[in-house]
Amino acid sequence: MKFPRRTFLHLAAGTATLPGLSSIAGAQAYPVRPVRVLVPLAPGGQTDVVARIIAQRLSDRLGKQFYVENVPGAGGNIGTGRAAQATPDGYTILFVDHIAFTANPTLYNKVPYDPVADFDAVAIGATTMQVLAVHPSVPAQTVQELVALIRGNPGKYTYSSAGVGTGAHLTGELFRTSLMLDLVHVPYGGGGPAIAAAVAGHTPLSFGSAAATIPQHQEGKLRALAVGGKNQVKALPGVPTFREAGYSEVECDGVVGVLAPAKTPRDIITLLNREITAAVAPPEVQERLAGLGFETTTVTPDEFARFLKAEIAKWAGVLRVAGIKID
């Protein structure tokens, strides 16, 4: 994913009022105690992995512990709702799978948060994408061949995902609805079981995270046909994007985003944005993330906020067309 690179502005000093001086002093002192890094998904998933890498780096850089607390459940809604209720003082930050975060308000009849009003955008921790892969028994060697195969055998082919409403599921539905395919979704209780089902041949297709799919592709247990982002994945050389394969409508980056409760002081948001950007910059961190199918990007909080608003509208449209709703 490519975003415009911007120079981060340092907070200007020299304000004439006492409240202003107090705000600046607060930002300079932050953090003075441990910071809770809330992950609304189970340990071991891609959001959790990125959160733990960045939390450790922030702890080292800022001298106070950034500790991860996993609060899974209801597709991320429980933990996200808890974060929305946290005191907006910089001592609770939230890492999200942006697809679930932006889609859930449409997917579920009721969610315990407003994705715009309840949060301030901070930064993008890393970007990744879903990968379309097939079992080796599937004769298709390209996406075009796969589409022809599905159209020639309506209702025969299924795809696995990590569960209803996950990034894998919604990317699969974007593929299915955009190309008007008779393709059946089979949800599993997580990315690991979904990929395992495809490896075992229970579902001939899978949409899964790059981190979960890369080792299976490398070992020949699955054959990756396309990646859903704007750019290819370094660890999957030669595997095209959907756009390169001729299906630009299936383009879908995945973002591990960092948010804070609404009304968190702007100077703390700016500091966290700068520190997260610096935390993922070292070559060894870049290499570690790349091996897991992640890349990094630099955006301002305002740029990230605009991206999230656009994604809310996008996934609302996909879900309406697909007719997917969870009570």
Buried (B, 14 or more C-beta within 10 A) or exposed (E): BEBEEEEEEEEEEEEEEEEEEEBBEBBEEBBEEEBBBBBBBBEBBBBBBBBBBBBBBBBEEBEBBBBBBBBBBBBBBBBBBBBBEBEBBBBBBBBBBBBBBBBBBBBBEEBBBEBBEBBBBBBBBBBBBBBBBBBEEBEBEEBEBBBEBBBEEEEEBBBBBBBBBBBBBBBBBBBBBBBEBEBEBBBBEBBBEBBBBBBEEBBBBBBBBBBBBBEBBEEEBBBBBBBBBBBBBBBBEEBBBBBBBEBEEBBBBBBBBBBBBBEBBEBBBBBBBBBBBEBBEEEEBBEBBBEBBBBBBBBBBEBBBEBBBEBBEBBBEBBEEBEBEBE
